[in-house]
Amino acid sequence: MKLPEAFCARMKMMLGDEYEAFLSSYDRPNTPSLRLNPLKKNNIALADIAQMQCVGERVPWAENGYYYDPESETRPGKHPYHESGAYYIQEASATLPASLFPPCEDDKVLDLCAAPGGKSTQLAAFLNGSGLLVSNEIHPQRAAILSQNVERMGIRNAVVTCHAPQELVPHFPCFFDKIVVDAPCSGEGMFRKEEQALTMWSQENVDLCAKRQKEILESAAIMLKPDGYLTYSTCTFAPEENEGVILHFLRDHPEFEVVEPMNIAVLDCISKGLIDRGNPKWVNGEEYAEQIKKTLRIFPHHANGEGHFAALLHKSADAPTVIMKEHKSDKKKQKERGGRPQTTPESAYKLFSEFINDVTDEKLGGVPRLFGEQLYLCPNELPSPRDGLKTLRHGLHLGTVVNGNRFEPSHALALALDPSKAKKTFSIDLDPAISYLRGEVIPCGDEKGWYVIKYDGFPLGWGKASSSMMKNHYPKGLRKQ
């Protein structure tokens, strides 16, 4: 691999005697990793996945993280386990930011630059269905992928938005307990994985990224509550985008300070030399040296992972508070129904209740809200629609009200249900599961009505039984070739 000369010169200056060891890491193949999803309630099967032939050692700083062999015949990305949301394939180093201070249940959390969803799904696992997760992505196509991954992982309490960071500020000033900013960067840490990051590298792009990162952090700072925690991270080695951004932020925000990670596993990796500390000398940051030394770096010649930087910042409890204005929905606009009779949220939820009581004993929490014909359970912490907020997912999508008198369940609902509490499930083996994911019908017995299709205890989606056949309701856009 031919690395840019300017990049090599800078890395040699940074690493000194370790530079050759750093270069040699590019000759080693990348070891991919996955993270088990504890939101899926079949813990016995989750343990079985950890014993799969392809799964190897644990990622030492990430709860539920495992490396796996990409050459194994068992390909995790092609397995029905993946489509059920039993795990998320995520680069090991990318699991570090959300591990620095895992959210507590009932926290309100923002993932500000969230696509494709690795950190959001990791944060949701810590929340365990409680509180609120707002996952935001500025680019619409990437936001759609983010929303699909939130759905696949069975997350009930996530709101997916599509905005520039500064556009979110009026909606959420001093609102969140924790914010993760995995900022867009020059991608130097991904040279080994992504050829595009290598071909597009330039010092000009590094400087441009640093400018944008500073602007994003400004928005995050306003949306964080006093006494809240902000995690900043990148997948680059450039000090301008890492220690330099933190230094600039600290100078402008005396109400913030860098603090040590609040995770024993991360601290243990630091003590073992797997995770390095930031270096204030690389950015002439001696006046904030002690704080910058609390920032973290992953170098590929020290740990089994790609390049990454992360810092945990705490906002003072006595920082000024900005009160959020009350948002009122445009009721007149909601009543424009194209001439058809309007379905009320109450009637829609009644149809849903009749359906769900036949399928499961599980009680689902949240605030029911109707968006057109789409019924959602919105998180209790954010019950009201926000005027002007572009939202792809309002919480748990329950399904569609058809013609005002029939309820059709969503794919998200099937993946979010606890299979142990379901009354109507239909279990299939590996080969039928692969057929189901292709959209094929499945033979069945005398069953009638809607069933949750399960593989090895994990829901894959819906089927509707009739005339000894299970009609396939796996979404067409997700079907495998």
C-alpha positions as CSV (number, residue, x, y, z in Angstrom):
1,M,0.0,0.0,0.0
2,K,1.4,3.4,-1.1
3,L,0.7,6.0,1.6
4,P,0.8,9.8,0.9
5,E,4.3,11.2,1.4
6,A,3.0,14.1,3.6
7,F,1.0,11.7,5.7
8,C,4.1,9.5,6.2
9,A,6.3,12.4,7.2
10,R,3.8,13.6,9.8
11,M,3.3,10.1,11.3
12,K,7.1,9.7,11.5
13,M,7.3,12.9,13.4
14,M,4.5,11.8,15.7
15,L,5.7,8.3,16.4
16,G,9.5,8.5,16.2
17,D,11.0,5.0,16.9
18,E,7.5,3.4,16.6
19,Y,7.0,4.6,13.0
20,E,8.3,1.4,11.4
21,A,6.0,-0.8,13.6
22,F,3.1,1.5,12.6
23,L,4.0,1.0,8.9
24,S,4.2,-2.7,9.3
25,S,0.6,-2.8,10.5
26,Y,-0.5,-2.0,7.0
27,D,0.9,-5.4,5.8
28,R,-1.4,-7.2,8.2
29,P,-5.0,-8.0,7.1
30,N,-7.8,-6.3,8.9
31,T,-9.6,-8.4,11.5
32,P,-13.4,-7.6,11.4
33,S,-15.6,-7.7,14.4
34,L,-19.2,-7.9,15.5
35,R,-21.2,-6.8,18.5
36,L,-23.9,-9.0,20.0
37,N,-27.2,-7.2,20.5
38,P,-28.5,-7.7,24.1
39,L,-31.9,-6.1,23.1
40,K,-32.6,-9.5,21.5
41,K,-34.0,-11.5,24.4
42,N,-32.8,-14.9,23.4
43,N,-29.7,-14.9,25.6
44,I,-29.1,-18.6,25.1
45,A,-28.8,-18.2,21.4
46,L,-26.7,-15.1,21.8
47,A,-24.2,-17.2,23.8
48,D,-24.3,-19.8,21.0
49,I,-23.4,-17.0,18.4
50,A,-20.3,-16.2,20.5
51,Q,-19.3,-19.8,20.1
52,M,-19.7,-19.8,16.3
53,Q,-16.8,-21.3,14.4
54,C,-15.9,-17.9,12.9
55,V,-16.0,-16.0,16.2
56,G,-12.8,-15.5,18.0
57,E,-11.4,-13.3,20.8
58,R,-13.4,-10.6,22.6
59,V,-12.8,-6.9,21.7
60,P,-11.2,-5.9,25.0
61,W,-12.8,-2.5,25.4
62,A,-16.3,-3.2,24.1
63,E,-19.0,-5.1,25.9
64,N,-20.4,-7.9,23.7
65,G,-17.8,-7.2,21.0
66,Y,-16.0,-10.1,19.3
67,Y,-13.5,-10.4,16.4
68,Y,-14.3,-12.9,13.7
69,D,-12.5,-14.7,10.9
70,P,-13.5,-13.2,7.5
71,E,-12.2,-16.4,5.7
72,S,-14.5,-18.7,7.6
73,E,-17.3,-20.6,5.7
74,T,-19.7,-19.0,8.2
75,R,-20.1,-15.5,6.9
76,P,-21.8,-13.4,9.6
77,G,-22.9,-10.7,7.2
78,K,-24.8,-13.3,5.1
79,H,-26.3,-15.3,8.0
80,P,-30.0,-15.1,9.1
81,Y,-28.7,-14.1,12.5
82,H,-27.6,-10.8,10.9
83,E,-31.0,-10.1,9.4
84,S,-32.6,-10.8,12.8
85,G,-30.5,-8.1,14.4
86,A,-28.8,-10.6,16.7
87,Y,-25.5,-8.7,16.1
88,Y,-24.1,-5.7,14.3
89,I,-21.0,-5.9,12.3
90,Q,-18.8,-3.0,13.6
91,E,-15.1,-2.2,13.3
92,A,-13.6,-2.8,16.7
93,S,-12.1,0.6,17.2
94,A,-15.5,2.2,16.3
95,T,-17.0,0.7,19.5
96,L,-14.7,2.8,21.7
97,P,-16.6,6.1,21.8
98,A,-19.9,4.7,23.1
99,S,-17.9,2.7,25.6
100,L,-16.2,5.7,27.4
101,F,-19.3,6.4,29.5
102,P,-22.2,4.1,28.7
103,P,-25.6,5.7,29.0
104,C,-27.7,4.9,32.0
105,E,-31.3,3.7,31.6
106,D,-33.7,6.6,31.2
107,D,-31.0,8.9,29.8
108,K,-31.8,11.1,26.8
109,V,-29.0,10.5,24.3
110,L,-28.1,12.1,21.0
111,D,-25.9,10.5,18.3
112,L,-25.3,13.6,16.2
113,C,-23.5,12.1,13.2
114,A,-25.0,8.6,13.4
115,A,-25.0,6.8,10.0
116,P,-24.7,4.0,9.3
117,G,-25.8,3.2,12.9
118,G,-23.0,1.3,14.8
119,K,-22.7,3.7,17.6
120,S,-26.5,4.4,17.8
121,T,-27.3,0.7,18.1
122,Q,-24.5,0.3,20.7
123,L,-26.0,3.2,22.7
124,A,-29.5,1.7,22.4
125,A,-28.2,-1.5,23.9
126,F,-27.1,0.4,27.0
127,L,-30.4,2.2,27.3
128,N,-32.2,-1.2,27.2
129,G,-35.5,0.2,25.8
130,S,-35.7,3.1,28.3
131,G,-35.2,6.8,27.9
132,L,-34.7,8.4,24.5
133,L,-32.2,8.0,21.6
134,V,-32.1,10.6,18.9
135,S,-30.0,9.4,16.0
136,N,-29.3,12.1,13.4
137,E,-27.7,12.1,10.0
138,I,-27.4,15.0,7.7
139,H,-27.4,13.1,4.4
140,P,-30.8,11.6,3.4
141,Q,-29.5,8.4,1.8
142,R,-27.3,7.6,4.8
143,A,-30.1,8.5,7.2
144,A,-32.3,5.9,5.4
145,I,-29.6,3.3,6.0
146,L,-29.4,4.4,9.6
147,S,-33.1,4.0,10.0
148,Q,-33.0,0.5,8.6
149,N,-30.3,-0.6,11.0
150,V,-32.3,0.9,14.0
151,E,-35.2,-1.2,12.8
152,R,-33.2,-4.4,12.3
153,M,-31.7,-4.2,15.8
154,G,-35.2,-4.1,17.4
155,I,-34.8,-0.6,18.9
156,R,-38.0,0.8,20.2
157,N,-37.0,4.2,21.7
158,A,-35.1,5.8,18.8
159,V,-36.1,8.9,16.8
160,V,-34.2,9.1,13.5
161,T,-33.7,12.7,12.1
162,C,-32.1,14.1,9.1
163,H,-30.6,17.6,9.8
164,A,-27.4,19.5,9.9
165,P,-26.3,19.8,13.5
166,Q,-27.0,23.5,13.8
167,E,-30.6,22.8,12.6
168,L,-31.3,20.6,15.6
169,V,-30.2,23.2,18.2
170,P,-33.5,25.2,18.3
171,H,-35.4,21.9,19.0
172,F,-33.1,20.6,21.7
173,P,-31.2,23.3,23.7
174,C,-29.8,21.9,27.0
175,F,-31.9,18.7,26.4
176,F,-29.6,15.7,26.3
177,D,-27.8,13.9,29.2
178,K,-25.2,12.4,26.8
179,I,-24.2,13.3,23.3
180,V,-21.9,11.3,20.9
181,V,-20.2,13.3,18.1
182,D,-18.4,10.8,15.8
183,A,-17.4,13.6,13.5
184,P,-16.9,13.4,9.7
185,C,-13.1,13.3,9.3
186,S,-10.3,12.7,6.8
187,G,-10.5,9.0,7.5
188,E,-6.8,8.3,7.9
189,G,-7.6,5.4,10.3
190,M,-9.5,3.7,7.5
191,F,-6.7,3.6,4.9
192,R,-6.4,-0.2,5.4
193,K,-10.1,-0.8,4.9
194,E,-11.3,1.9,2.5
195,E,-9.4,2.8,-0.7
196,Q,-11.4,5.9,-1.1
197,A,-10.1,7.4,2.1
198,L,-6.6,6.9,0.8
199,T,-7.1,8.3,-2.7
200,M,-9.0,11.4,-1.4
201,W,-6.5,12.3,1.4
202,S,-4.9,15.7,1.3
203,Q,-3.7,18.2,3.9
204,E,-6.3,20.6,2.6
205,N,-9.0,18.1,3.4
206,V,-7.6,17.6,6.9
207,D,-7.8,21.3,7.5
208,L,-11.4,21.5,6.1
209,C,-12.5,18.6,8.3
210,A,-11.1,20.2,11.4
211,K,-13.0,23.4,10.6
212,R,-16.3,21.4,10.2
213,Q,-15.6,19.4,13.4
214,K,-15.3,22.6,15.5
215,E,-18.6,23.8,14.1
216,I,-20.4,20.5,14.9
217,L,-19.0,20.6,18.5
218,E,-20.5,24.1,19.0
219,S,-24.0,22.7,18.2
220,A,-23.5,19.7,20.5
221,A,-22.4,21.9,23.4
222,I,-25.6,23.9,23.3
223,M,-27.8,20.7,23.2
224,L,-26.1,19.1,26.2
225,K,-27.6,19.6,29.7
226,P,-25.5,21.0,32.5
227,D,-23.7,18.1,34.2
228,G,-24.0,16.1,30.9
229,Y,-21.3,14.2,29.0
230,L,-20.1,14.7,25.5
231,T,-18.0,12.2,23.6
232,Y,-16.0,13.4,20.6
233,S,-14.4,10.9,18.2
234,T,-12.8,10.5,14.8
235,C,-11.3,7.7,12.7
236,T,-8.2,9.7,11.8
237,F,-4.6,10.2,13.2
238,A,-4.4,13.9,12.3
239,P,-3.7,16.0,15.4
240,E,-5.5,18.9,13.8
241,E,-8.7,16.9,13.8
242,N,-8.2,15.4,17.3
243,E,-6.2,17.1,20.0
244,G,-6.4,20.3,18.0
245,V,-10.2,20.3,17.9
246,I,-10.4,19.6,21.6
247,L,-7.9,22.3,22.4
248,H,-9.9,24.9,20.4
249,F,-13.1,23.7,22.1
250,L,-11.6,24.0,25.6
251,R,-10.4,27.5,25.0
252,D,-13.8,28.6,23.9
253,H,-15.8,26.6,26.5
254,P,-14.5,27.0,30.1
255,E,-17.7,25.2,31.2
256,F,-16.2,21.9,29.8
257,E,-13.4,19.7,30.8
258,V,-11.9,16.4,29.5
259,V,-12.4,13.6,32.0
260,E,-11.2,10.0,32.3
261,P,-13.3,7.2,30.8
262,M,-15.9,5.8,33.2
263,N,-15.5,2.2,32.0
264,I,-13.2,-0.2,33.7
265,A,-12.6,-2.2,30.5
266,V,-11.4,0.9,28.7
267,L,-9.1,1.9,31.7
268,D,-7.7,-1.6,31.7
269,C,-6.8,-1.4,28.0
270,I,-5.0,1.9,28.7
271,S,-3.0,0.3,31.5
272,K,-2.0,-2.6,29.1
273,G,-0.9,-0.2,26.4
274,L,-3.7,-1.2,23.9
275,I,-5.1,2.3,24.0
276,D,-2.7,5.3,23.9
277,R,-3.2,8.8,25.4
278,G,-3.4,12.0,23.4
279,N,-0.3,14.2,23.1
280,P,-0.6,18.0,23.8
281,K,2.8,18.6,22.2
282,W,1.4,17.7,18.7
283,V,-0.8,20.8,18.9
284,N,1.1,23.2,21.2
285,G,-1.5,22.7,23.8
286,E,0.6,22.9,26.9
287,E,-1.9,25.1,28.8
288,Y,-4.4,22.3,28.6
289,A,-1.8,19.5,28.7
290,E,-3.3,17.6,31.6
291,Q,-6.7,17.5,29.9
292,I,-5.5,16.6,26.5
293,K,-3.5,13.7,28.1
294,K,-6.9,12.2,29.1
295,T,-7.9,11.9,25.4
296,L,-7.5,8.5,23.8
297,R,-6.0,7.0,20.6
298,I,-6.0,3.6,19.1
299,F,-3.0,2.9,16.9
300,P,-3.1,-0.3,14.7
301,H,0.4,-1.4,15.8
302,H,-0.7,-1.4,19.5
303,A,-4.3,-2.9,19.2
304,N,-6.3,-5.0,16.9
305,G,-8.3,-2.2,15.4
306,E,-8.1,0.7,12.9
307,G,-7.0,4.2,13.9
308,H,-9.3,6.1,16.2
309,F,-9.4,9.0,18.6
310,A,-11.9,9.7,21.4
311,A,-12.4,12.2,24.2
312,L,-15.0,12.3,27.0
313,L,-16.0,15.9,28.1
314,H,-18.0,16.9,31.1
315,K,-20.2,20.0,31.1
316,S,-20.2,21.9,34.5
317,A,-23.4,21.4,36.6
318,D,-23.6,25.2,37.0
319,A,-23.3,26.0,33.3
320,P,-26.1,28.3,32.0
321,T,-29.3,26.6,31.0
322,V,-31.3,27.4,27.8
323,I,-35.0,26.6,28.1
324,M,-36.5,24.7,25.2
325,K,-39.6,26.4,23.6
326,E,-42.8,24.4,23.5
327,H,-43.4,22.9,20.1
328,K,-47.0,22.6,18.9
329,S,-48.1,20.5,16.0
330,D,-49.9,22.0,13.1
331,K,-53.3,20.4,13.6
332,K,-54.8,22.0,10.5
333,K,-52.1,20.4,8.3
334,Q,-52.7,17.0,10.0
335,K,-56.4,17.1,8.9
336,E,-55.6,17.3,5.2
337,R,-56.4,13.8,4.3
338,G,-56.9,13.9,0.5
339,G,-60.7,13.8,0.8
340,R,-60.7,10.4,2.6
341,P,-62.2,9.9,6.1
342,Q,-59.6,10.7,8.7
343,T,-58.4,7.9,11.0
344,T,-58.0,9.1,14.5
345,P,-55.0,8.0,16.7
346,E,-57.6,6.5,19.1
347,S,-59.2,4.3,16.4
348,A,-55.8,3.4,14.9
349,Y,-54.5,2.3,18.3
350,K,-57.7,0.3,18.9
351,L,-57.1,-1.6,15.7
352,F,-53.5,-2.2,16.7
353,S,-54.5,-3.4,20.2
354,E,-56.9,-6.0,18.7
355,F,-54.2,-7.2,16.5
356,I,-51.3,-7.3,19.1
357,N,-53.4,-9.0,21.8
358,D,-53.8,-12.0,19.5
359,V,-50.1,-12.2,18.8
360,T,-48.3,-11.6,22.1
361,D,-48.7,-11.1,25.9
362,E,-46.0,-8.4,25.8
363,K,-47.0,-4.8,27.0
364,L,-45.5,-2.1,24.8
365,G,-44.8,1.3,26.4
366,G,-44.8,4.7,24.7
367,V,-47.2,7.3,23.3
368,P,-49.2,6.2,20.3
369,R,-49.2,8.8,17.5
370,L,-50.5,8.6,13.9
371,F,-48.6,10.0,11.0
372,G,-50.8,9.7,8.0
373,E,-51.7,6.0,8.0
374,Q,-48.5,5.1,9.9
375,L,-48.9,4.3,13.6
376,Y,-46.0,4.7,16.0
377,L,-45.2,4.3,19.7
378,C,-43.2,7.4,20.4
379,P,-40.8,7.5,23.4
380,N,-42.4,9.0,26.5
381,E,-39.6,11.6,26.7
382,L,-40.5,13.1,23.3
383,P,-44.3,12.6,23.0
384,S,-45.0,15.7,20.8
385,P,-44.1,16.1,17.1
386,R,-41.6,18.9,16.5
387,D,-42.6,21.4,13.8
388,G,-39.9,21.6,11.1
389,L,-38.1,18.5,12.3
390,K,-37.4,16.1,9.5
391,T,-38.0,12.7,11.1
392,L,-37.6,9.3,9.4
393,R,-38.5,7.2,12.4
394,H,-40.6,8.5,15.4
395,G,-39.9,5.6,17.7
396,L,-41.3,2.1,17.2
397,H,-43.2,1.8,14.0
398,L,-46.2,-0.4,14.8
399,G,-47.8,-0.6,11.3
400,T,-50.2,0.8,8.8
401,V,-53.9,1.5,9.1
402,V,-55.5,0.4,5.8
403,N,-58.7,2.0,4.7
404,G,-59.4,3.1,8.3
405,N,-60.6,-0.3,9.3
406,R,-57.7,-2.8,9.1
407,F,-54.3,-3.0,10.7
408,E,-51.2,-4.4,9.0
409,P,-48.1,-4.8,11.2
410,S,-44.7,-3.3,10.3
411,H,-41.4,-5.2,9.9
412,A,-40.0,-3.1,12.8
413,L,-42.7,-4.5,15.2
414,A,-41.8,-8.1,14.5
415,L,-38.1,-7.4,15.1
416,A,-38.8,-5.5,18.4
417,L,-41.1,-8.1,20.0
418,D,-39.8,-10.4,22.8
419,P,-40.2,-13.9,21.2
420,S,-40.6,-15.5,24.6
421,K,-43.9,-13.6,25.1
422,A,-45.3,-14.2,21.6
423,K,-48.4,-16.3,21.3
424,K,-48.1,-16.9,17.5
425,T,-44.7,-17.8,16.3
426,F,-43.6,-20.1,13.4
427,S,-40.0,-21.5,13.8
428,I,-38.0,-22.4,10.8
429,D,-34.5,-24.0,10.2
430,L,-31.6,-22.5,8.3
431,D,-32.6,-23.5,4.8
432,P,-36.2,-22.3,5.1
433,A,-34.9,-19.1,6.8
434,I,-32.7,-18.4,3.8
435,S,-35.7,-19.0,1.5
436,Y,-37.8,-16.7,3.7
437,L,-35.2,-13.9,3.4
438,R,-35.5,-14.3,-0.4
439,G,-39.2,-13.6,-0.2
440,E,-40.4,-17.2,-0.8
441,V,-43.5,-18.7,0.7
442,I,-43.2,-21.3,3.4
443,P,-45.3,-24.5,3.7
444,C,-47.2,-24.7,7.0
445,G,-50.0,-26.7,8.6
446,D,-53.4,-25.6,9.6
447,E,-52.2,-22.2,11.0
448,K,-54.3,-19.1,10.3
449,G,-53.5,-15.5,10.5
450,W,-50.3,-13.5,11.3
451,Y,-47.2,-15.2,12.8
452,V,-43.8,-14.0,13.9
453,I,-41.3,-16.0,11.8
454,K,-38.4,-17.2,14.0
455,Y,-35.0,-18.6,13.3
456,D,-33.2,-20.1,16.3
457,G,-35.4,-18.1,18.6
458,F,-34.8,-14.8,16.8
459,P,-37.6,-13.0,14.9
460,L,-37.0,-12.5,11.2
461,G,-40.3,-10.9,10.2
462,W,-44.0,-11.6,9.6
463,G,-45.8,-14.3,7.8
464,K,-49.6,-14.7,7.2
465,A,-50.8,-18.3,7.1
466,S,-53.6,-19.4,4.9
467,S,-54.4,-22.7,3.0
468,S,-51.3,-24.5,4.4
469,M,-48.9,-21.8,3.1
470,M,-47.2,-19.0,5.0
471,K,-47.4,-15.9,2.9
472,N,-44.1,-14.0,3.0
473,H,-44.3,-10.4,4.4
474,Y,-40.5,-9.8,4.5
475,P,-40.1,-6.3,3.0
476,K,-39.3,-6.4,-0.7
477,G,-36.5,-3.9,-0.4
478,L,-34.6,-6.1,2.0
479,R,-35.0,-9.4,0.2
480,K,-31.8,-11.3,-0.7
481,Q,-30.9,-12.5,-4.2
